[in-house]
Amino acid sequence: MTQSSNPLQSNSFPLATPGLNQQDFLEQANLYGQLLSQNTSRKLALLIGINNYPSGIPTLTGCLTDLEMQRELLIHRFGFNPEDIREVKDQEATRKGILAAFEEHLIQQAKPGDVVVFHFSGHGSRVIDPNPIDNRHLNSTLVPYDSATETNNIVQDIMGRTLFLLMSAIRTEYLTVILDCCHAGGGTRGNLVIRSARGNSGKTYQASPEEFEYQQRWLTELNLSPEEFQRRREQGIAKGVALSAAKDDQFATDAPFGDFSAGAFSYLLTRYLWQQTRNDAVGKVFINLALRTHDVAKSLNNLQDPNLEVKPESNNEKQLLYFSEQVNLGAEGVIRSVQNNQIEYWLGGVASQTLESFQSGSIFSLIDNQGQEIGLIEQQSRVGLVGYGKVVQDTAPNLVQPGVLLRERVRGIPTNLTLKVGLDPSLGAGKAQAERAIQTVRRIEVVPVTQQDVVHYLLGRVTEDDFRHLQQQRIPNPPPLGAIGLFTAGRELVPCSFGRAGESVEEAVQQRLRTRLKSLLAGRILQMLVTGESSTLKVTTKIQSVDNTATANIVSSRGNQEVQSRQFIQAGQFQAGTNIQVQVQNHENRNLYISVVLINSSGELIVLFPRDWDAPEDSALVPSGKTITVPKPEDNFKFHLRGPSGILEVLVLASVKPVRNALRGLQNIARSRNVDRGSPLGLSEDEPVEVMESLLGDLDEMARASLDIISKEVQAVDTTQLAAISAMIEVVE
């Protein structure tokens, strides 16, 4: 039996897929982004989230967080009235409850020209399709709270056929459907929970008789014959635009982010839109989600590529995201309430990989409608994505009001940052031995694999399931069965981390993986510095092939809005064997000190710039308006992408003052190894962590020189003094 389509499958555009013309896709998707911004008479949203399914269907933990993230986004970024947003959660989200809410809140209220959003977070599944499209015998479904019935193979799911009819009944073309669920797999993968109710059961299910009766009712009301209904289904979705979390054969994941969980797709989508300074379309959004966002790109790899679907021949692909203009000021958060001197705010714009830095000691700027700083808030605590803080310095109380946007000013990085490693059940009796071995490595922390706690990497053995997965992915030279090594949180192999079959756990950790773990820790520290859109410095990073034939990757800091308005951020996808260059341009009216570091697919750190190890500080200085190219044609090395397929990351650090201690440390390492002037420098053993600690010290000193109110309990990074930009590179074969 062939696989089914997505509930809204047809004119779908999977991302990061070979052969996709990304420029055309971006142009199409830009139209979608224009839709949400229209000044319509009304904007309606129905948000469905189910965590606590009854026994027999795996419990989820992030779906209600998805609803809160979407609600805050629609209100504060796209101008939705809170009274026009309806939420249906857990036990309320029965089949009848969802259908009734769709009819009452959306179909009965929406008028032509209104904007409508339907969001579903929960499990997906599949049932037999009595009239399949293109020999797809299964139809994907949304799994309501009361999906299970007393009849073993009959379920009360809401079919894609039904959703098509409901969309057809809405009297506006400005409809957006967001589905954070999937239909493949099921259960868990590594430290992630898959949002598919029955993907691994091996059974075939049928929809309930009530479901087909409901479809017949709508066929009658819409005056659609079965033949016309089938013809329209074959053409594409009924109306508007649809975003789904994953392709048919991929996993939509429920992921832990510290003290809360969320759908990886919903978090990345909403966080990205909080940071946008212009009205982008969904294609650009998705390309960035697939490759720019480090945690999903590295943890899930190719497991979750979002899809965009549009009504055929509608030009909806050329509309704005959500059919509405969004607030054009990028922000990390917004004030929700103020009581006395206690301020509560929503942190929807904070990246997941830096969340741990947003505890006590972080400082936010209050900004006005022009994006200018009008006051400061010091954070005292955080629960999930809700922060609590107080006014500092001379901020006038009348400026601290609900709805005021917040931008990160100072990030407070914990002084005891660790790398969290989970022990996979595949280690068996060797787990105790592994824990003892890992505990001897400073700042490497063993944590439980519960799908509710953050795990950066898994230590485990290659199982038969892993080996089959590797064969399906056509991974060359896979490690042998039983080999010990590191996996990402989504159970993808960390390249070059696996040894021979029969190796003991203690031998693997102490002799092979100790250095790798320290490199991964250093990479994590470096990731905590990534300011991305938060920095006010004007810097642009561009990655392209030396012969200019491959797609460029352009990433700008928030301070570079005039550059952002002219250039799009695009996935850096290159063929193995390509020689590439990194270009960094200083758009400031002052000199900047710039460093470029590569984190390869194995987690190793390589310093690409500066490379004059006799005078690294002078070499790092880039004058105002100038561009550096790494490597230049005359340099003695090439940035050659050897393959196999995978993700690399280039990190660019630009600061207003030199990071002297870090550069001095690099200079000492280069001299001790007799590294040639002009050659890149790879870091090993304890060197990566030592250099990162020196770098944090430099940045902390820089921040405290500009603000005298920073807590002594953290290592500070001032976003007015540093731009740390991450650019992802996908190598394909």
N, C-alpha and C positions, 0 to 999 in steps of 0.2 A: 504494500500500500504506500503510495507516495505521500510526501509531506504536504501539509496544508499550507494555505497562505496565511499571512497576517490577517486579523479581522478586517482590515481595510486595504488588503493587498491589491495592487494593480499598478498604477503609475507611481511606483515607489522608487526611491533613489537611495540605495545603500551607500554609505560613505566608506572611504579608505578601500575602495574596490578597484583593482586593476581594470583599466579600460574606461573608467568614468571620466568624462571631460569635466574637470573641476571648475574651469572658468565658466562654461555654460551653466553648470549646476549652480554656481554662485549667483549668476545673473538671474536664473529662475527663482532661486530662493530669496533674493533680495526683494522680489515683489511680495513674497509672503510676509516678510518683515514689515512692509508698509501698511499691511492691513490692520494690525492691532492699533495703529496710531490714528486711525481716522476719528474725527470728532463726530461720533454718532449720537443718536438720541439716548441710547441705553447700552450698557455692557453687562451681560449676564454670565455667571459661571456656576457650574455644578461640579463639585469635587467629591469623588468617591474614594474612600480608603478603608481597607480591611486588614487588620493585623491578626485578630484573635478568631481564627476559623475554628469551627467545632472539631472534635476528635475525628481523625481520619484524613484531615488536610493539614499540612505543615503550617505551624504558626509563623507569622512574619513579625518584624519589630519596627520597620521603617516607614510603613505606609501612611500612618497618621502624621508623621513628620513631613512627608511629601506634601500633604494637604496644607499644613501650616506654611511650608516654604512657598507653595504656589499662591496661597491666599495673600501673604505679605507682599509677594512680587506683584500680583495683579493690582493691589491697592496702591502701593507706594511707587511703583514704576510705570504702571499702565493706566492709572486713573479709574479703576473700578470702585464703585460704591460698595462698602462692606455689606450693606443690606441686600445687594443684588448677587451676593455670593452665598450659595447654599452648600452645606457639607453633609454628607451621609456617611456614617462611620460604623464599622463592626456590625453589631447585631441589627442595626437599622438597614444595613446594606444587603437585604435579602433580594431575591430576584424581583419580587413585586415592589419592594421599596425603591430599588434603583429605577425600574421602569416608570413607576409613578412619579418619582422626582424628575425624571427626564421629561415626562409629558407636562407636568404641572409647572415646573420652573423654566423650562426651555421652550418646548413646543407651543404651549399656550400663551406664553408671555412675549416671546421674541417677535419683532416686527421687521419688515424689510428695512435693511440698512443698519440694524442692530448688530453688535458684536457678541458672539456666544463662544464660551469655552467649556468643554467637557473634559475632565481629567479623571482617569481611573488608575489607582495604585492597589495592586493585590495580585492574586494568582491568575495565570492564564491556563488554558487547556485546549483540548481538541475533541470534536465529536464528528460522527459520520455526517457528511453533507449529501442530502438526497439528490441534489442537482449540482454536482461539482463543476468547477471552472477549470478548463485545461487539464482534465484528468486528475485534478487534486481531489482526492476522495474524502479529505477531512477539512472541516471548517473550524478555524480558531475561535476561541470563546473567552469571555470574561467570567471568572468564577465568583459568584455571589456568596454571601455568608451561608445560605442554606442550599448549597449546591447538591449535597448528598441526598439521595432518596432511599427508600426501602428496597427498591429494585436495584440489583447489584450493578448493572451496566447502564442505567439511565440516570442522567444528571440534570439539574435545573439551571444549567449554565445559560448565559446570554450569548447567542451566536453572533458571528460577524454579519450574517444575513439580517439579523434583527437590528443590529446597529446601523446597517446601511439604510434600512427603512426609517428608523428614527431620525437619522440625519436628513433623509429626504423630506421629512415632515416639517422640519424647522423652516420658517419663512424668511430666512436671511441667508445670503451667500457667505457672510463673514463668520464662518464657523471654524473653530480650531478644536481638534480632538487630540488628547495626549494620553498615551497608554504606556504606563510603566509596569509591564508584565511581560511574560514570554510563554512560549508553548513547547519549547524543547527542554530536555533535561528534567531536573527536579531534585529535591533534596538539597545537599550542600556540595560545594566545590571549594576545597581548602577551608578558608575561614569565612566564606561567603555563602549566603542562602540564595537558592535559585527560586525565582517567582513563577514557578510552574507547578501546578497542583499534582499532576499525574504523569508527567513526562517520562518517568522511568518505570511505570507500572507494567508496560507491555500489553495492556488491555485496550480494547476498542470500546468507546462509549457512545451512547446515543443521547440526543437532546430529548427533553420531556415532551409529551403530547401538548402540554400547555404552551410550550415555546412555539410549536408550529401553528397552533390556533391563534396565538398572538400575532405571528407573521401574517396569517391570512386576514386577520382584522385590518392590519395596516395596508395590505395589498388592496383591500376593498376601499378603505378611506382615501387612499392615494390614487384610486382608479388605475391600478397597474395590473395587467395580465401577468400570469407566470412567465410568459415568453418575454415580455418587455422587461420584467424584473431581472430575468437572467441576462438579457442583452446589456442592461445598464451595469450589472455587476461585472460583466466581462470587460466593460470599457474602463472602469476605475471606481474610485470612491464617489459617493453620492454628492458630496458638497464640501466646499471649503478646503481645509488643509488638515492633514493628520501627521502627528509625530509619534513614532513608536520607539521603545527603548532598545530593541534588538531585532536583527533579522530572524527569519523563521527558524533557522537551525542554531541559533545562538541563545545566550543566557542573559536575562535581565536579573540583576543581582540586588539583594537586600544586604547592605554593607554596614559594618560598625564604624563609627567615626568618633571614638572616644567614649563619652558618656551618653551617646545617643546613636541610633541607627537611622538610615534613610535609603531610599532607592538611589543607586549610584547615578542613574540617568537624571532623575529629578533634581538631585543636589547639584550636579554639574550644570544642568540647563539653567536653573534658577540663579545659581551663583554667577554664571557667565553674564546673564542679563542684568544683574545688579551692577556689574562692572562696566557695561557698555556706555560709551559716550556719544554714540550715534545710533541711528535706527538701522540695525542689520537684519538680514533675512536669515531664514532657518538654515540654509545651506552653509553659510559662513559659520553660523553657530555650531552646526554639527561637525564640520571639519575641524574646528578648534577643540570641540569636546573629544574627538577621536584621537587627536595627536598632541594638543598643547597641554592637556591636563595630565599631569605626571602620574597621579595615583591610579587613575583608571587605565591609562596607556600602559603603565608598567605592571599593574596588578592583574588586569583583565586581558591585556594584550589584544588579540583579535577576537575575543569572545563576545564582545558587545559593540556592534556597529549600529548606531541609530538609523532609522529610516524616515524619509520625508515622502509623503504622498499628497497629491493634489488632484482636484477634480479635473478630468481631461478637458482640454480646449477652453479652460476658464481664465487663463492668465493669473490664477491665484498664486502661482509660483513666483510671480513678480511683485507680490504684495509684502507689506511689512509684517514682522513677527506679531502674532496675535491680532493682526489687522488694526493695530493701534500704535500711535507714537508713544515712545517711552520717555521718561525723564532723561534728559541728555547730560546728566551729571553722574559720573561713575562714583560709587560709594560702597563702603563695607557694611553700613548699617543705617538704621533710622530709629529715632526716639519713639517709643511706644507710650510711655507714661512718665510723669514726674510727680513725686510725692515728697514734699519738703526738699531735702538735698539728695534724695535717692532717685536715680534715673534708671529706668528700664529701657533697653533698646534691643532691636532685632539685628542679628549679624549675618544676614543672608548673603553678603558679598565676600565673606572670608573663605579662602581656599581650604579644602580639607587637610592638605598636607602641612598647613601652618597653624591649624587650630590650637595645637598645644601651646603656641606662643601667645594666645589671647586669654591669659588668665590675669591674675592680679599684677598690676604694674604697667599694662599697656595703656597708651594714651591715644585718644581720638580727637580730631578736629571737628567742631561744628562748622558747617559750611552754609553760605547763603545761596541765593538763586544764581549767582554768577560763579559759584565754586570757590569763593574766597573764605578763608578761615576767620570765624567770628568768635571763637572761644574754644576751650579745651575741656575734655572729660577724662578723668583717670578711672580705669576699670578696676573694680574691687573683686569681682568674681564673675563666673560664667556657668550657666547650666544649659547644656545643649547649645543652641544658637541664640540664647537669650543672655545678654550681658547686663551687669549691674554696676553702676559707677557713680561718681560724684563730680561736681564742678570743681575745677582747679583754677588757680591764678585769678585774674580779674575779669572772668566771664560774667557778664550781666545776667541775672536770673531771668529776665524777660526774654532772653534769646533762647533759653532752654525750653522748648515746647515740643509736644508730640508732632511728628511729621518732619522734624528737622533732620536732614541727612548728616551722616557721620563718615568721616574718612580717617583711615589709619594715619597717625602721625608717628608714634613710637611703638615698635613691637618689642615685647618683653620675652626674650627667649630664655627658657629655664636653664639654670646653670648645670643641672644634672641630667641633661637630655640623654636618652638611651635608645638603643635599637632593640625592638621587641621581637623575639624569636619564639614561635610556637613549635612544640614537639608533635609531629604528626603521628597518628596511631600506627602507621606503617613501621615505626621503629620497634614496636612490640616491647619485649623485655629490655631493650636497649635504651628506653627513655630515661631511666634513672642514671645510667652511665652518661648519656648525652647531657643531662642537666648538670651533672658534676663537672663535665668538661667545659661547658659553656660558661659556667660561673667563674671560671678562672680567667675569662677574658673581660677586662674592665669595660664597663658601661654597656655590656650585652646582657639583656634581661630576658629570662625565660618566662613566658606567659601562657596561660591555658588557651586551647583552641576551642572556643565555645560559640563562635559566630556572633558573639555579643561584645567581645573585647577586641581592641585594635591589635592586629598582628602585622608586623612589617614583612616578615619572611617566615617560611616554614622549613624546618629541618626534617627530612624524611627519606625514605627509600623509594626507588622506582617500583611501582606495583604493576601488575598485569594491565589494569585499567589505564595507568599512565602510559604504558608501552603502546597499547592500542591507540590511545589519543595521539601519541607522537607519530605513529604510522599514518594515521588519518591526516595529520598535518604535514606529512612527508618531510619530517625533520631529518636532515642528513646525520649520519653517525650518532644515533641516539645512545644514551648511556645504557648499560646492561641492566637487566632485571636485578633488583636488590641493591643496586648502587646507592650510596648515601650522598646527598647533596642538598642544595637549597632550592626551594620553590617560592614563587610570589604568593601573596595572600589568596590569589585566585587559582593557585596550583599550576602555574606555568613554570617551566624550568628556568632557573637562573643559569645562563650559559657558562660552561667551563667550571662548574662547581661540583661535578659528580666524579667519583673515583671508580675504582675497579669493584667488581662483585667480590663479596667476601671480606671487604675492609671492615674493621671494627669501628664503632661509633667514636671511641676515644681517639683512635688514629686519624679518622676523618677530620675531627674538630681541631685537634692539636697540631697536626702536621700539614693539613691542607686548607682548612676553612677559617682558621684563626685570622690570617691576613685578610681574607675575603670579607669576613664579618666587620673588621675594622674599616675597610674601604667602604662598605655599605653604611656604616655608622657615619663616616665622614660625609658621604653623599647625602645622608639624612640631615646632617647639620647644615650642609650647603643648601639643601632644599628649604630649610626653615628661613633662609635669608631671602628667598625669592619674593620680591615685592611686586613684580609684574605691573598691573595697572595701578597699584597703590602709590608708586613713586611719582614725585612731581618733577623729577629731572627729565630732560628732553633727550632721549637716546633711542636710536633705532638699530635693531639687529636684522641682518639680511643673510640668508643662507642660499647659495645657488651653486650649480655645477660650474666648473671652470670654463666650459665651452658655452655656457648660458643656454643650454638646450633643455635643462630640467627645470621643473617648477620651483619658483623661489619661495622662501619662507620669510615673511616680514613680520617682526614683532616690535611694537612700540610701547614705551612706558606711558602712563596716564598723562604725564606732563607734555606729551608730544601730540596733542589733539589735532593740530593742524596737519601733521604728517599722517595721522590715522585717517583723517577725512579724505585723503588722496589715495591711500594704499589699503589693501585688504590683508588680513592675516590669513595665511593659507598653509595647508599641510605641506611639510617638507618631505616629499616622497621621491626617492632616488633609486635607480637601479644599482644593484651590486656591481662593483667595478668602476663606479663613477668617482672622479676627483671633484671635490667640492671646496668652496671657500666660505669663510665667515667674514662679513663686513659689518663693522660697528661704526655708526656716525654720531658724533657729538653735536647736537643741535643747540646746546647751551651757549650763552654769551660769555662763558668762562671755560677755563681748562678743566678737564676731568681726568681721573686716573682709572684706567680700564684694564681688567683682567678677563681672560677667556679660558674656561675650563670645560673639558669634555668628560662626561660620564658615559662610559661605553656600556654595552648590553650586559657585561659581566659585573658592573658596579665599580670598575676601576676608574680612578681619577687621573687625568692627563692635563697638565697646564700647557695650553697652546699659545698664550700671550700673557705677560711679556716673556721674551725669550733671550734678552741680553742679560746673562747672568752675572756680568761684571757690574752692571748698573741697572738693576731691575726697576728701581723707582723712576729714574729718568725715562726708561724705555716705556713704562706704563702711562706716561703723561700723553694725553691726546688734546691738542689745542682746540679751541672753539671753532666749530664748523668743519673740522677735519674728519676724515674717515680712515680707519685702519682696515687692512685686508689680511686675513690669516688663512692659508699662507699666501705670500706674494709670489709671483712667478719666479723671482730670483732666489727664493728661500731654498734651504737645503733639505726640505721635506715636503711631502704631499699629503693632503687629507684625503686618503683613499678609502672608499667604502668597500671592504672586501666581501661582505656577506658572512654568514647566511642572513636571511630575513630577520629583522628585529628592529628594536627602537633604541636610538641613541639620544642623548640630551646634551645640548650645548648651553652652558650657563655663562652669562655675561654680567660682570660686576663693574659698575661705574660709580665712583665716589668723588666727592668734592675735595677730599684730602687723600694723601697716599696711605695705603694700609701697610705701614712700615714694618711692623713685626712679622706679618705674614710674608711679605716680600723678602725680608732678611732670612726667614726660615727657608724659603725656596732657594735663595741664593746659596745658603750653606749646603743644602742637599745637592744642588747642581755641582758645586765645587768638590764635594766629597766623592762624587761619581765621575768627575772630569767630563761633565756634559758639555758638548761643544756649544759655543755661543751661537744662538739662532736655532737651536734644536728644542723641540718640545720636551717637557719633563714629566715622566710618569712617577706617581707616588706609590710606595709600597710599605709593608710592615706597619709600624706605628706612625709613619710620616703623615698620612692623610689627616688623621685626627689631630696631631700636633699642629699642623698648618691651619686647620679649621679653628682650633682653639685660639691660635694667635690672631686669626682674622676676626673672630668674635671680639677679642680684646681690643683690637684696633677700632672696630665699629662702635663698640660700647664707649670708648674714650671720645670718639667723634660726636656721638649723640649727646653725651653729658656736657660737652663743651657748648652745645647749642640750646640745651634745656636743663635747668637746674632743679627740676621737680621729679626726676626719674627715680623710681624705687631702687634701692641697693640690692634687692633680692633677685634681680634679673640682669641678663646681658641685653643691652638696649641696641636697637637698630632704628635710626631716624630716617623716615622715608623722604625727607627733604635733603638728606645727605647721601643717600644711596639708592641706586636703581639696580636691582638684581633681576635679570630677565632670563626666562627659560624658553628655549626653542627646541622643539622635538623634531627628530629626523627619523623617518621610516625608511628602512632599507628593504627593497623588494627584489625578488629574483625572477 
